[in-house]
Amino acid sequence: MADAALEVTERFILLSGATGRAIEALKGQALDGGPITPPRSGYVELLAEYGLDPEVPDLGVLQDRARNAYKAFLRTAADAVGENGLLPSG
């Protein structure tokens, strides 16, 4: 259960960071709100580990991975408490 929770946390952190950077990039182009801060090294390393470009990671891929990790977490939690039918299939 703890491993599944950590996986969900990691996936959502990556998604959140990538989304924030995408928004900053768009604002920088449209509003010129100043320079975009460089990403943290741990974030860059994780993205590279998963085969994603740290400068422009694929948000769709990150969303899918976060969604799948969350579903796996819910399945693990349901198994841990002996519940069935908690998640819809798919």
Accessible surface in RSA format (square Angstrom, percent):
REM  Atomic radii and reference values for relative SASA: ProtOr
REM  Chains: A
REM  Algorithm: Lee & Richards
REM  Probe-radius: 1.40
REM  Slices: 20
REM RES _ NUM      All-atoms   Total-Side   Main-Chain    Non-polar    All polar
REM                ABS   REL    ABS   REL    ABS   REL    ABS   REL    ABS   REL
RES MET A   1   109.63  56.8  76.21  50.4  33.42  79.6  76.21  64.8  33.42  44.3
RES ALA A   2    72.87  67.0  62.30  96.1  10.57  24.0  68.36  96.3   4.50  11.9
RES ASP A   3   117.19  82.1 110.10 109.6   7.09  16.8  36.63  86.2  80.57  80.3
RES ALA A   4    18.30  16.8   9.18  14.2   9.11  20.7  16.61  23.4   1.68   4.5
RES ALA A   5    38.60  35.5  35.72  55.1   2.88   6.5  37.62  53.0   0.97   2.6
RES LEU A   6   122.27  68.1 118.91  85.1   3.36   8.5 119.27  83.8   2.99   8.1
RES GLU A   7    65.69  37.7  62.76  47.5   2.94   7.0  28.34  54.8  37.35  30.5
RES VAL A   8    21.50  14.1  21.50  19.5   0.00   0.0  21.50  18.7   0.00   0.0
RES THR A   9    70.24  50.0  65.00  65.9   5.24  12.5  46.58  62.6  23.66  35.8
RES GLU A  10    49.20  28.2  46.30  35.0   2.90   6.9  13.37  25.9  35.83  29.3
RES ARG A  11    33.67  14.1  33.36  17.0   0.32   0.8   0.75   1.0  32.92  20.0
RES PHE A  12    86.64  43.3  84.48  52.3   2.16   5.6  84.88  51.5   1.75   5.0
RES ILE A  13   102.96  58.6  98.93  73.7   4.03   9.7 101.43  73.0   1.53   4.2
RES LEU A  14     0.47   0.3   0.47   0.3   0.00   0.0   0.47   0.3   0.00   0.0
RES LEU A  15    28.32  15.8  28.32  20.3   0.00   0.0  28.32  19.9   0.00   0.0
RES SER A  16    75.07  63.4  62.24  83.1  12.83  29.5  31.88  67.9  43.19  60.5
RES GLY A  17    27.33  33.7   0.00   N/A  27.33  33.7  25.23  69.2   2.10   4.7
RES ALA A  18     1.71   1.6   0.00   0.0   1.71   3.9   0.00   0.0   1.71   4.5
RES THR A  19    50.97  36.3  50.97  51.7   0.00   0.0  44.66  60.0   6.31   9.5
RES GLY A  20    31.95  39.4   0.00   N/A  31.95  39.4  30.66  84.1   1.29   2.9
RES ARG A  21    42.21  17.7  39.61  20.2   2.60   6.2  20.90  28.6  21.32  12.9
RES ALA A  22    34.33  31.6  25.13  38.8   9.20  20.9  32.85  46.3   1.48   3.9
RES ILE A  23    90.39  51.4  89.98  67.0   0.40   1.0  90.34  65.1   0.04   0.1
RES GLU A  24    70.47  40.5  66.74  50.5   3.73   8.9  28.36  54.9  42.10  34.4
RES ALA A  25    37.38  34.4  35.75  55.2   1.63   3.7  36.19  51.0   1.19   3.2
RES LEU A  26   117.13  65.2 115.30  82.5   1.82   4.6 115.62  81.2   1.51   4.1
RES LYS A  27   107.14  52.3 105.50  64.7   1.64   3.9  49.94  45.0  57.19  60.9
RES GLY A  28    23.00  28.4   0.00   N/A  23.00  28.4  10.88  29.9  12.12  27.1
RES GLN A  29   151.12  84.5 114.55  83.7  36.57  87.1  47.84 101.8 103.27  78.3
RES ALA A  30    83.37  76.7  45.35  70.0  38.03  86.5  54.88  77.3  28.49  75.5
RES LEU A  31   128.01  71.3 101.51  72.6  26.50  66.6 106.68  74.9  21.33  57.4
RES ASP A  32   119.22  83.5 100.69 100.2  18.53  43.8  29.65  69.8  89.58  89.3
RES GLY A  33    69.78  86.1   0.00   N/A  69.78  86.1  34.66  95.1  35.13  78.7
RES GLY A  34    35.12  43.3   0.00   N/A  35.12  43.3  24.38  66.9  10.74  24.1
RES PRO A  35   135.41  98.7 106.76  97.3  28.65 104.1 118.26  97.6  17.15 106.6
RES ILE A  36    68.36  38.9  43.60  32.5  24.76  59.7  45.97  33.1  22.39  60.8
RES THR A  37    91.15  64.8  87.80  89.0   3.36   8.0  73.40  98.6  17.76  26.8
RES PRO A  38   112.24  81.8  95.06  86.7  17.17  62.4  99.22  81.9  13.02  80.9
RES PRO A  39    30.80  22.4  10.40   9.5  20.40  74.1  16.99  14.0  13.81  85.9
RES ARG A  40   203.62  85.5 194.28  99.0   9.34  22.2  73.14 100.0 130.47  79.1
RES SER A  41    81.92  69.2  71.36  95.2  10.55  24.3  42.84  91.2  39.08  54.7
RES GLY A  42    39.86  49.2   0.00   N/A  39.86  49.2  34.86  95.7   5.00  11.2
RES TYR A  43    28.30  13.2  21.54  12.3   6.77  17.6  24.34  18.3   3.97   4.9
RES VAL A  44    44.66  29.4  44.66  40.4   0.00   0.0  44.66  38.8   0.00   0.0
RES GLU A  45   115.50  66.3 108.73  82.3   6.77  16.1  45.73  88.5  69.77  57.0
RES LEU A  46    45.03  25.1  44.70  32.0   0.33   0.8  44.93  31.6   0.09   0.2
RES LEU A  47     0.00   0.0   0.00   0.0   0.00   0.0   0.00   0.0   0.00   0.0
RES ALA A  48    59.65  54.8  40.54  62.6  19.11  43.5  43.72  61.6  15.93  42.2
RES GLU A  49   130.85  75.1  93.29  70.6  37.56  89.4  43.77  84.7  87.08  71.1
RES TYR A  50    50.69  23.7  36.93  21.0  13.76  35.8  33.10  24.9  17.59  21.7
RES GLY A  51    68.99  85.1   0.00   N/A  68.99  85.1  37.38 102.6  31.61  70.8
RES LEU A  52    20.24  11.3  13.69   9.8   6.55  16.5  16.32  11.5   3.92  10.6
RES ASP A  53    73.19  51.3  61.19  60.9  12.00  28.4  32.76  77.1  40.43  40.3
RES PRO A  54    30.27  22.1  30.26  27.6   0.01   0.0  30.26  25.0   0.01   0.1
RES GLU A  55   116.00  66.6  99.85  75.5  16.15  38.5  47.72  92.3  68.29  55.8
RES VAL A  56   115.40  75.9 101.01  91.4  14.39  34.7 102.17  88.8  13.23  35.9
RES PRO A  57    15.35  11.2   6.29   5.7   9.06  32.9   6.53   5.4   8.82  54.8
RES ASP A  58    75.26  52.7  64.40  64.1  10.86  25.7  25.16  59.2  50.10  50.0
RES LEU A  59    59.21  33.0  54.84  39.2   4.37  11.0  54.84  38.5   4.37  11.7
RES GLY A  60    34.90  43.0   0.00   N/A  34.90  43.0  29.21  80.2   5.69  12.7
RES VAL A  61    48.45  31.9  46.18  41.8   2.28   5.5  47.47  41.2   0.98   2.7
RES LEU A  62     1.84   1.0   1.39   1.0   0.45   1.1   1.39   1.0   0.45   1.2
RES GLN A  63    86.64  48.4  84.06  61.4   2.58   6.1   6.25  13.3  80.38  61.0
RES ASP A  64    70.72  49.5  70.47  70.1   0.25   0.6  17.57  41.3  53.15  53.0
RES ARG A  65    76.28  32.0  72.58  37.0   3.70   8.8  22.13  30.2  54.15  32.8
RES ALA A  66     1.27   1.2   1.27   2.0   0.00   0.0   1.27   1.8   0.00   0.0
RES ARG A  67   117.23  49.2 112.01  57.1   5.22  12.4  43.96  60.1  73.27  44.4
RES ASN A  68    91.43  63.0  85.70  82.8   5.73  13.8  25.98  62.5  65.45  63.3
RES ALA A  69     9.29   8.5   2.05   3.2   7.25  16.5   7.58  10.7   1.71   4.5
RES TYR A  70   100.41  46.9 100.41  57.1   0.00   0.0  62.33  46.8  38.08  46.9
RES LYS A  71    62.91  30.7  62.91  38.6   0.00   0.0  38.76  34.9  24.15  25.7
RES ALA A  72    48.94  45.0  46.19  71.3   2.75   6.3  48.37  68.1   0.57   1.5
RES PHE A  73    45.30  22.7  45.30  28.1   0.00   0.0  45.30  27.5   0.00   0.0
RES LEU A  74    41.11  22.9  41.11  29.4   0.00   0.0  41.11  28.9   0.00   0.0
RES ARG A  75   123.22  51.7 121.61  62.0   1.60   3.8  57.11  78.1  66.11  40.1
RES THR A  76    46.19  32.9  42.70  43.3   3.49   8.3  25.88  34.8  20.32  30.7
RES ALA A  77    18.95  17.4  18.66  28.8   0.29   0.7  18.83  26.5   0.12   0.3
RES ALA A  78     7.68   7.1   7.01  10.8   0.66   1.5   7.66  10.8   0.01   0.0
RES ASP A  79   111.83  78.3  89.02  88.6  22.81  53.9  30.15  71.0  81.68  81.5
RES ALA A  80    72.49  66.6  29.07  44.9  43.41  98.8  41.50  58.4  30.99  82.1
RES VAL A  81   106.89  70.3  78.74  71.3  28.15  67.8  86.56  75.2  20.34  55.2
RES GLY A  82    62.20  76.7   0.00   N/A  62.20  76.7  35.15  96.5  27.05  60.6
RES GLU A  83    96.37  55.3  92.28  69.8   4.09   9.7  19.98  38.6  76.39  62.4
RES ASN A  84   143.80  99.2 113.94 110.1  29.87  71.9  36.08  86.8 107.72 104.1
RES GLY A  85    78.77  97.1   0.00   N/A  78.77  97.1  37.21 102.1  41.55  93.1
RES LEU A  86    99.40  55.4  72.84  52.1  26.55  66.8  78.34  55.0  21.06  56.7
RES LEU A  87    45.18  25.2  24.17  17.3  21.01  52.8  24.95  17.5  20.22  54.4
RES PRO A  88   118.36  86.3  95.70  87.2  22.66  82.4 107.50  88.8  10.86  67.5
RES SER A  89   119.46 100.9  82.84 110.6  36.62  84.4  56.62 120.6  62.84  88.0
RES GLY A  90    87.46 107.9   0.00   N/A  87.46 107.9  63.99 175.6  23.46  52.6
END  Absolute sums over single chains surface
CHAIN  1 A     6220.1       4878.2       1341.9       3800.2       2419.9
END  Absolute sums over all chains
TOTAL          6220.1       4878.2       1341.9       3800.2       2419.9
